[in-house]
């Protein structure tokens, strides 16, 4: 690994091969669905996965490594650290059914697409007034022009790529949103309140219902819980500002805030938002590294991370 590459003007190293930056990646093993995921990511946005700061590279390296362990007991401790012991024990009997995939694309719920579509047609240029970056506005205007003229190939919110998707048969669907050095996005292209966390939370509810899962959980994976990070502020907004109460995941959180950020769901009963506030979890990268080191050592496998 880390063999060669080049530096950008800002001093970031970009490696010349995915295998130089992604631990355990073997491009010849195309029968492995996880390798297929990494190859697809490289083909779509190659530079991102080859950057030394790539959260995609670290995400694949970690979850692929634990996927190769002879036992899936690590997933019990992953759930224990991210949520709580009760949740971990509930799904211990099913962890052997676990499948893990990367960057799975899920379409936005129809109820949201209909709502945001009407909003964009009504507001026109005003629907992108919240965007600050010049390049973001340029891209948004191109999409807006297509929507305004009724282009069927353009939608106000494109499919969301879930960083890590964990499935335990039809018992449990888990979406993991991964952050390394980046923060959560505060808004969507055409919606100033469409932040990254609530978007994933709603998408999880939609996907689990559509596919018939008995339970679901949205887990945030970050390097820290720094208060000034947007993802920390959002988790406290949806759960509780008190850090002790924030992590009582099975109790109802600040569901009114979720309802406020999902205006297109105004017809849903309060129970919908209350239930969503109980389907969260949060784990740190240091916990993941300890998990890999512990289970790899116990299995007598050299830790490649």
One Martini backbone bead per residue (centre of mass of N, CA, C, O) as a GRO file, in nm:
protein
  305
    1UNK     BB    1   0.103   0.033   0.007
    2UNK     BB    2   0.165   0.357  -0.055
    3UNK     BB    3   0.348   0.387  -0.318
    4UNK     BB    4   0.197   0.595  -0.525
    5UNK     BB    5   0.172   0.939  -0.670
    6UNK     BB    6   0.009   1.255  -0.611
    7UNK     BB    7  -0.008   1.612  -0.571
    8UNK     BB    8  -0.193   1.857  -0.490
    9UNK     BB    9  -0.197   2.195  -0.444
   10UNK     BB   10  -0.302   2.124  -0.131
   11UNK     BB   11  -0.140   1.834  -0.052
   12UNK     BB   12  -0.293   1.593  -0.165
   13UNK     BB   13  -0.293   1.253  -0.191
   14UNK     BB   14  -0.293   1.060  -0.497
   15UNK     BB   15  -0.336   0.754  -0.591
   16UNK     BB   16  -0.271   0.529  -0.868
   17UNK     BB   17  -0.427   0.310  -0.687
   18UNK     BB   18  -0.662   0.149  -0.514
   19UNK     BB   19  -0.467  -0.064  -0.373
   20UNK     BB   20  -0.292   0.175  -0.232
   21UNK     BB   21  -0.566   0.274  -0.042
   22UNK     BB   22  -0.716  -0.018  -0.022
   23UNK     BB   23  -0.769  -0.250   0.196
   24UNK     BB   24  -0.797  -0.570   0.035
   25UNK     BB   25  -0.785  -0.497  -0.264
   26UNK     BB   26  -0.898  -0.709  -0.550
   27UNK     BB   27  -0.959  -0.668  -0.886
   28UNK     BB   28  -0.977  -0.991  -0.962
   29UNK     BB   29  -1.226  -1.030  -0.745
   30UNK     BB   30  -1.529  -1.021  -0.911
   31UNK     BB   31  -1.710  -1.219  -0.724
   32UNK     BB   32  -1.708  -0.992  -0.523
   33UNK     BB   33  -1.942  -0.766  -0.434
   34UNK     BB   34  -1.750  -0.560  -0.291
   35UNK     BB   35  -1.562  -0.523  -0.532
   36UNK     BB   36  -1.781  -0.419  -0.720
   37UNK     BB   37  -1.834  -0.163  -0.557
   38UNK     BB   38  -1.546  -0.042  -0.585
   39UNK     BB   39  -1.540  -0.034  -0.894
   40UNK     BB   40  -1.783   0.152  -0.925
   41UNK     BB   41  -1.666   0.390  -0.768
   42UNK     BB   42  -1.420   0.430  -0.950
   43UNK     BB   43  -1.580   0.482  -1.215
   44UNK     BB   44  -1.737   0.730  -1.102
   45UNK     BB   45  -1.505   0.827  -0.850
   46UNK     BB   46  -1.185   0.775  -0.840
   47UNK     BB   47  -1.043   1.003  -0.674
   48UNK     BB   48  -1.187   0.964  -0.401
   49UNK     BB   49  -1.071   0.664  -0.336
   50UNK     BB   50  -0.752   0.780  -0.377
   51UNK     BB   51  -0.753   0.946  -0.133
   52UNK     BB   52  -0.609   1.001   0.178
   53UNK     BB   53  -0.913   1.127   0.277
   54UNK     BB   54  -1.088   0.876   0.227
   55UNK     BB   55  -1.387   0.744   0.342
   56UNK     BB   56  -1.429   0.518   0.136
   57UNK     BB   57  -1.166   0.362   0.185
   58UNK     BB   58  -1.209   0.309   0.490
   59UNK     BB   59  -1.481   0.176   0.476
   60UNK     BB   60  -1.405  -0.066   0.300
   61UNK     BB   61  -1.167  -0.174   0.463
   62UNK     BB   62  -1.321  -0.241   0.720
   63UNK     BB   63  -1.581  -0.402   0.624
   64UNK     BB   64  -1.423  -0.611   0.463
   65UNK     BB   65  -1.248  -0.725   0.688
   66UNK     BB   66  -1.485  -0.821   0.877
   67UNK     BB   67  -1.620  -1.002   0.655
   68UNK     BB   68  -1.360  -1.215   0.660
   69UNK     BB   69  -1.431  -1.329   0.909
   70UNK     BB   70  -1.524  -1.633   1.055
   71UNK     BB   71  -1.696  -1.432   1.228
   72UNK     BB   72  -1.998  -1.225   1.323
   73UNK     BB   73  -1.952  -1.113   1.622
   74UNK     BB   74  -1.868  -0.816   1.567
   75UNK     BB   75  -2.164  -0.714   1.520
   76UNK     BB   76  -2.253  -0.715   1.811
   77UNK     BB   77  -2.048  -0.492   1.902
   78UNK     BB   78  -2.136  -0.280   1.705
   79UNK     BB   79  -2.426  -0.257   1.821
   80UNK     BB   80  -2.343  -0.195   2.112
   81UNK     BB   81  -2.187   0.073   2.048
   82UNK     BB   82  -2.415   0.218   1.871
   83UNK     BB   83  -2.643   0.144   2.086
   84UNK     BB   84  -2.700  -0.150   2.256
   85UNK     BB   85  -2.741  -0.443   2.423
   86UNK     BB   86  -3.031  -0.511   2.347
   87UNK     BB   87  -2.995  -0.492   2.043
   88UNK     BB   88  -2.767  -0.698   2.017
   89UNK     BB   89  -2.922  -0.944   2.138
   90UNK     BB   90  -3.160  -0.951   1.938
   91UNK     BB   91  -2.937  -1.000   1.675
   92UNK     BB   92  -2.751  -1.243   1.730
   93UNK     BB   93  -2.914  -1.482   1.576
   94UNK     BB   94  -2.861  -1.308   1.275
   95UNK     BB   95  -2.557  -1.244   1.190
   96UNK     BB   96  -2.506  -1.485   0.984
   97UNK     BB   97  -2.695  -1.322   0.759
   98UNK     BB   98  -2.502  -1.112   0.683
   99UNK     BB   99  -2.496  -0.830   0.460
  100UNK     BB  100  -2.247  -0.626   0.278
  101UNK     BB  101  -2.277  -0.301   0.133
  102UNK     BB  102  -2.190  -0.043  -0.111
  103UNK     BB  103  -2.338   0.224  -0.239
  104UNK     BB  104  -2.647   0.208  -0.230
  105UNK     BB  105  -2.915   0.280  -0.434
  106UNK     BB  106  -3.188   0.504  -0.343
  107UNK     BB  107  -3.484   0.613  -0.394
  108UNK     BB  108  -3.693   0.846  -0.348
  109UNK     BB  109  -3.974   0.919  -0.220
  110UNK     BB  110  -4.262   0.999  -0.381
  111UNK     BB  111  -4.367   1.215  -0.178
  112UNK     BB  112  -4.117   1.395  -0.216
  113UNK     BB  113  -4.104   1.433  -0.524
  114UNK     BB  114  -4.377   1.572  -0.544
  115UNK     BB  115  -4.322   1.809  -0.351
  116UNK     BB  116  -4.051   1.920  -0.475
  117UNK     BB  117  -4.155   1.956  -0.762
  118UNK     BB  118  -4.369   2.174  -0.696
  119UNK     BB  119  -4.172   2.373  -0.563
  120UNK     BB  120  -3.986   2.424  -0.806
  121UNK     BB  121  -4.205   2.525  -1.007
  122UNK     BB  122  -4.286   2.768  -0.825
  123UNK     BB  123  -3.986   2.899  -0.757
  124UNK     BB  124  -3.747   2.825  -0.916
  125UNK     BB  125  -3.470   3.004  -0.849
  126UNK     BB  126  -3.547   3.004  -0.539
  127UNK     BB  127  -3.464   2.690  -0.488
  128UNK     BB  128  -3.130   2.795  -0.499
  129UNK     BB  129  -3.061   3.039  -0.293
  130UNK     BB  130  -2.901   2.865  -0.062
  131UNK     BB  131  -2.669   2.848  -0.241
  132UNK     BB  132  -2.312   2.934  -0.230
  133UNK     BB  133  -2.168   2.787  -0.434
  134UNK     BB  134  -2.090   2.828  -0.756
  135UNK     BB  135  -2.081   2.531  -0.863
  136UNK     BB  136  -2.356   2.452  -0.744
  137UNK     BB  137  -2.528   2.656  -0.907
  138UNK     BB  138  -2.454   2.564  -1.187
  139UNK     BB  139  -2.566   2.275  -1.161
  140UNK     BB  140  -2.852   2.355  -1.066
  141UNK     BB  141  -2.941   2.515  -1.319
  142UNK     BB  142  -2.931   2.277  -1.513
  143UNK     BB  143  -3.144   2.110  -1.363
  144UNK     BB  144  -3.371   2.321  -1.355
  145UNK     BB  145  -3.412   2.346  -1.660
  146UNK     BB  146  -3.508   2.053  -1.698
  147UNK     BB  147  -3.750   2.060  -1.507
  148UNK     BB  148  -3.906   2.305  -1.636
  149UNK     BB  149  -3.922   2.130  -1.924
  150UNK     BB  150  -3.980   1.814  -1.848
  151UNK     BB  151  -3.749   1.623  -1.793
  152UNK     BB  152  -3.751   1.275  -1.731
  153UNK     BB  153  -3.426   1.253  -1.640
  154UNK     BB  154  -3.512   1.465  -1.416
  155UNK     BB  155  -3.475   1.520  -1.062
  156UNK     BB  156  -3.484   1.685  -0.753
  157UNK     BB  157  -3.400   1.386  -0.636
  158UNK     BB  158  -3.166   1.175  -0.618
  159UNK     BB  159  -3.025   0.909  -0.551
  160UNK     BB  160  -2.910   0.739  -0.264
  161UNK     BB  161  -2.597   0.665  -0.126
  162UNK     BB  162  -2.525   0.414   0.079
  163UNK     BB  163  -2.247   0.348   0.234
  164UNK     BB  164  -2.384   0.125   0.437
  165UNK     BB  165  -2.532  -0.204   0.403
  166UNK     BB  166  -2.727  -0.394   0.639
  167UNK     BB  167  -2.834  -0.741   0.633
  168UNK     BB  168  -3.083  -0.950   0.818
  169UNK     BB  169  -3.241  -1.051   0.612
  170UNK     BB  170  -3.577  -0.954   0.733
  171UNK     BB  171  -3.512  -0.827   1.021
  172UNK     BB  172  -3.269  -0.616   0.924
  173UNK     BB  173  -3.205  -0.264   0.849
  174UNK     BB  174  -2.893  -0.093   0.771
  175UNK     BB  175  -2.777   0.241   0.788
  176UNK     BB  176  -2.456   0.388   0.704
  177UNK     BB  177  -2.310   0.692   0.796
  178UNK     BB  178  -2.001   0.831   0.677
  179UNK     BB  179  -1.737   0.999   0.869
  180UNK     BB  180  -1.439   1.182   0.882
  181UNK     BB  181  -1.373   1.501   0.785
  182UNK     BB  182  -1.647   1.543   0.715
  183UNK     BB  183  -1.962   1.676   0.691
  184UNK     BB  184  -2.271   1.739   0.698
  185UNK     BB  185  -2.529   1.822   0.512
  186UNK     BB  186  -2.775   2.088   0.521
  187UNK     BB  187  -2.875   2.037   0.217
  188UNK     BB  188  -3.039   2.052  -0.072
  189UNK     BB  189  -3.063   2.163  -0.384
  190UNK     BB  190  -3.405   2.234  -0.339
  191UNK     BB  191  -3.355   2.216  -0.006
  192UNK     BB  192  -3.273   2.379   0.294
  193UNK     BB  193  -3.381   2.117   0.497
  194UNK     BB  194  -3.215   1.872   0.350
  195UNK     BB  195  -3.057   1.687   0.536
  196UNK     BB  196  -2.861   1.402   0.559
  197UNK     BB  197  -3.002   1.258   0.796
  198UNK     BB  198  -3.308   1.282   0.728
  199UNK     BB  199  -3.284   1.150   0.455
  200UNK     BB  200  -3.192   0.868   0.559
  201UNK     BB  201  -3.423   0.816   0.755
  202UNK     BB  202  -3.650   0.817   0.545
  203UNK     BB  203  -3.532   0.608   0.351
  204UNK     BB  204  -3.536   0.374   0.549
  205UNK     BB  205  -3.839   0.361   0.593
  206UNK     BB  206  -3.908   0.309   0.296
  207UNK     BB  207  -3.734   0.053   0.243
  208UNK     BB  208  -3.840  -0.130   0.473
  209UNK     BB  209  -4.136  -0.126   0.381
  210UNK     BB  210  -4.099  -0.215   0.082
  211UNK     BB  211  -3.920  -0.493   0.176
  212UNK     BB  212  -4.017  -0.620   0.463
  213UNK     BB  213  -3.901  -0.525   0.730
  214UNK     BB  214  -3.906  -0.550   1.080
  215UNK     BB  215  -3.642  -0.368   1.096
  216UNK     BB  216  -3.451  -0.059   1.182
  217UNK     BB  217  -3.132   0.136   1.127
  218UNK     BB  218  -2.957   0.439   1.201
  219UNK     BB  219  -2.601   0.492   1.149
  220UNK     BB  220  -2.341   0.682   1.283
  221UNK     BB  221  -2.004   0.744   1.149
  222UNK     BB  222  -1.734   0.883   1.342
  223UNK     BB  223  -1.453   1.040   1.484
  224UNK     BB  224  -1.662   1.222   1.649
  225UNK     BB  225  -1.850   1.461   1.890
  226UNK     BB  226  -1.829   1.741   1.796
  227UNK     BB  227  -2.031   2.015   1.859
  228UNK     BB  228  -1.964   2.185   1.577
  229UNK     BB  229  -2.090   1.970   1.426
  230UNK     BB  230  -2.359   1.902   1.239
  231UNK     BB  231  -2.410   1.605   1.320
  232UNK     BB  232  -2.427   1.670   1.622
  233UNK     BB  233  -2.660   1.874   1.612
  234UNK     BB  234  -2.865   1.679   1.482
  235UNK     BB  235  -2.866   1.457   1.697
  236UNK     BB  236  -2.963   1.656   1.919
  237UNK     BB  237  -3.219   1.746   1.775
  238UNK     BB  238  -3.343   1.437   1.754
  239UNK     BB  239  -3.290   1.375   2.066
  240UNK     BB  240  -3.058   1.539   2.269
  241UNK     BB  241  -2.859   1.771   2.437
  242UNK     BB  242  -2.815   1.547   2.627
  243UNK     BB  243  -2.579   1.302   2.608
  244UNK     BB  244  -2.723   1.086   2.782
  245UNK     BB  245  -3.004   1.097   2.632
  246UNK     BB  246  -2.915   1.061   2.339
  247UNK     BB  247  -2.825   0.736   2.403
  248UNK     BB  248  -3.141   0.660   2.441
  249UNK     BB  249  -3.250   0.505   2.170
  250UNK     BB  250  -3.538   0.365   2.267
  251UNK     BB  251  -3.630   0.645   2.306
  252UNK     BB  252  -3.795   0.916   2.267
  253UNK     BB  253  -3.742   1.196   2.094
  254UNK     BB  254  -3.729   1.488   1.891
  255UNK     BB  255  -3.986   1.453   1.686
  256UNK     BB  256  -4.063   1.748   1.610
  257UNK     BB  257  -3.804   1.804   1.441
  258UNK     BB  258  -3.859   1.594   1.224
  259UNK     BB  259  -4.131   1.708   1.133
  260UNK     BB  260  -4.016   1.989   1.051
  261UNK     BB  261  -3.808   1.846   0.828
  262UNK     BB  262  -4.093   1.695   0.711
  263UNK     BB  263  -4.325   1.857   0.549
  264UNK     BB  264  -4.431   1.624   0.347
  265UNK     BB  265  -4.536   1.460   0.634
  266UNK     BB  266  -4.798   1.599   0.765
  267UNK     BB  267  -5.002   1.339   0.743
  268UNK     BB  268  -4.862   1.210   0.959
  269UNK     BB  269  -4.839   1.065   1.240
  270UNK     BB  270  -4.665   1.103   1.529
  271UNK     BB  271  -4.562   0.805   1.540
  272UNK     BB  272  -4.370   0.822   1.298
  273UNK     BB  273  -4.161   1.018   1.439
  274UNK     BB  274  -4.117   0.866   1.702
  275UNK     BB  275  -4.004   0.608   1.571
  276UNK     BB  276  -3.766   0.742   1.421
  277UNK     BB  277  -3.623   0.844   1.695
  278UNK     BB  278  -3.564   0.515   1.771
  279UNK     BB  279  -3.361   0.456   1.492
  280UNK     BB  280  -3.075   0.510   1.633
  281UNK     BB  281  -2.709   0.567   1.596
  282UNK     BB  282  -2.357   0.577   1.739
  283UNK     BB  283  -2.021   0.564   1.607
  284UNK     BB  284  -1.675   0.518   1.631
  285UNK     BB  285  -1.380   0.462   1.483
  286UNK     BB  286  -1.221   0.349   1.731
  287UNK     BB  287  -1.419   0.112   1.772
  288UNK     BB  288  -1.364  -0.026   1.500
  289UNK     BB  289  -1.060  -0.078   1.537
  290UNK     BB  290  -1.094  -0.252   1.788
  291UNK     BB  291  -1.266  -0.471   1.661
  292UNK     BB  292  -1.064  -0.567   1.449
  293UNK     BB  293  -0.830  -0.632   1.637
  294UNK     BB  294  -0.975  -0.835   1.820
  295UNK     BB  295  -1.089  -1.045   1.600
  296UNK     BB  296  -0.825  -1.096   1.451
  297UNK     BB  297  -0.663  -1.199   1.692
  298UNK     BB  298  -0.859  -1.430   1.777
  299UNK     BB  299  -0.815  -1.562   1.473
  300UNK     BB  300  -0.507  -1.525   1.381
  301UNK     BB  301  -0.509  -1.245   1.221
  302UNK     BB  302  -0.366  -1.017   1.050
  303UNK     BB  303  -0.378  -0.678   1.067
  304UNK     BB  304  -0.459  -0.462   0.780
  305UNK     BB  305  -0.548  -0.165   0.883
   0.00000   0.00000   0.00000
